[in-house]
Amino acid sequence: MSKIYILILGLLLCASSIQAQETGPTEPAAADTLELDRVVVTASKIPLTQRETTKPVIVISRAEIEQNSGRNLSQVLNQQSGIRVNDAYGAPSNGRILYMQGAAAQNTLILVDGLPISDPSGVGGLFDLRLLPTNNLERIEIIKGSQSTLYGTDAIAGVVNLITRSGGDRLVNANGQLSYGSFNTFGGNVGISGSDGERVSYSVSYNRESSDGFSAASEPDDSSNFGDDGFTMDAFHAKAKATITDGFTISPFVNFSQNEGDFDGGSFQDADNSYTLELVNPGLQALFSKGDLRLNGGYNFTQTLRSFESQFGVNEFEGRLHNADLFGDYRISDNLQVLAGLNLQDFIIPETVEETVNEEGETVPVMDPRRDAQILSPYATIYLKDLDGFSAEIGYRLNNHSEYGNNSTFSFAPAYDLSDQVKLYGSISSGFKAPTLDELFGPFGANSELDPQESLYYNVGVESYLMDQTLKLSAQYFNREIDDLILFTAQGYTNRDRQNDQGVELTADWIINSRLKAGAWYNYLDGEITTFGQNGESNSRSNLIRRPTNSFGFHAGMAVAKDLHIRIDGEYNGERDDLFFNPANNFAREDVTLDAYTLVNFYSEYRVNEGRITIFADVKNLFNSDFTEVYGFNTTSTAVKAGFRLNL
């Protein structure tokens, strides 16, 4: 840790000491309570409070996002129970792989303001989290378990909804942040937002991040001769909201980001490779509300461009998604509400022309034809609210795919309030993941006869709110089965095997007093794949690569003085299996075991001028743990980032 970072931390502590000497100890205010009346929308597409939802919801607030000012989106998500973002602490140029409740990364759907974004050209349609900054986010809502009935394909494991910041209560509000840290890491953003009071509001922000990073690949002999792998990212966000008439609003928006950097050749292999990622995401949302009726319309276009340059040449990929969703909800009575909608999605890989050299040595063009598929889905949900303590959501969705035809999903999520302090909940729901364009039409092993992967998920759990709603305890068991897995075999892509995962999640959040908050979680995870042979024989084996059976996390935040706040968080991950394709053995597969590890992070902030200026310092891997997330790749040593935020 360099002297400048130690100095910054020391200044923060000295400032708090001076503040305490000048003003004396701050009188503790009445303890806060857990925000059960906070409105969430992801769980049902109907604005409901957390108390009213029949599904457990994780909400990461703006305050919590700011208390992670030194961390990216992957690291923020990685702190949550039931979520593992592999390589979250790897080299900044490495891709991030999100596992929700053990499911493969392609089975979690990413939403921005309730509208899906995906990359049809990515492996399994996987969207790259490196393209999404956190500075423009108001909050994050996470729903686990199949959400395909509301959100369609790819939501087998759940959804992560990134809700962007909107206009403030004044005509002009300005905010910004500047930071610098280890590995020559720089971060800066600036934004303005505001409203005229009733008719128009807006939010605009620009974000710039860069880092020299460290070598993505591990040096097999610890020689430290591998080159650093860094990145730069530029991101722009703009959103407006206009009230056309009473009860009718429209909200245009645009998101743009570009991430450029270096990547290595593989496990223990240094290389001078480079990549470019780009996201273009414009859209429009509209809302009409009158009495008990709400009509919502949304359209977004997602274009992702990816380019990789290595010793094998330049490989370029482009994916496009058109998504249109129209739905409405009507409150029939205090206890009954219905929602119905129609969703159209168009997945596209556009036509491309590349040059190659033929047998005569001539450069000739090779055309890669356009690939596309559409899904049209009507869906409906009935929400029963508080019938003598009983509530439930019942939903159905019919999907018409342009290639494989029809499939459907359902959901049933009941909940029962035993008292004001204890709620029992559960769900049973099906989900699906449509075959990707490469699987249907790509150049390697394509199979236009593929069926969707289909899942069945159920969970049971309990939530309790004790000590005047300052202590929340929850526990749940889940089980998910995915049939007709799409695999690449010697004959190409085919539907064949079955995946089954199950686990237990325990969480606790406690507002101890007005100064101190703490929480912890424990996850148990088990999973296996069943392989079916041509003659009907089957074989099952554990296959949760890089996903620990046992994991534990904790966090604690404390107001040391009136304007000085500190936060410590950490995680323990048990042994995990990984795979190594050894280049010294003709890339033969080798099974390896990754050691268990404990990681601790520290954050502190000091507020000046009534919170308009916040000085912060973030320390990742406080105790310099030596740990591995992906075999043959590095993770960060102790890294410090310090800076300040402005809210004017």
Order of alpha helices (4+ residues) and beta strands (2+ residues): alpha-beta-beta-beta-alpha-alpha-beta-beta-beta-beta-beta-alpha-beta-beta-beta-beta-beta-beta-beta-beta-beta-beta-beta-beta-beta-beta-beta-beta-alpha-beta-beta-beta-beta-beta-beta-beta-beta-beta-beta-beta-beta-beta-beta
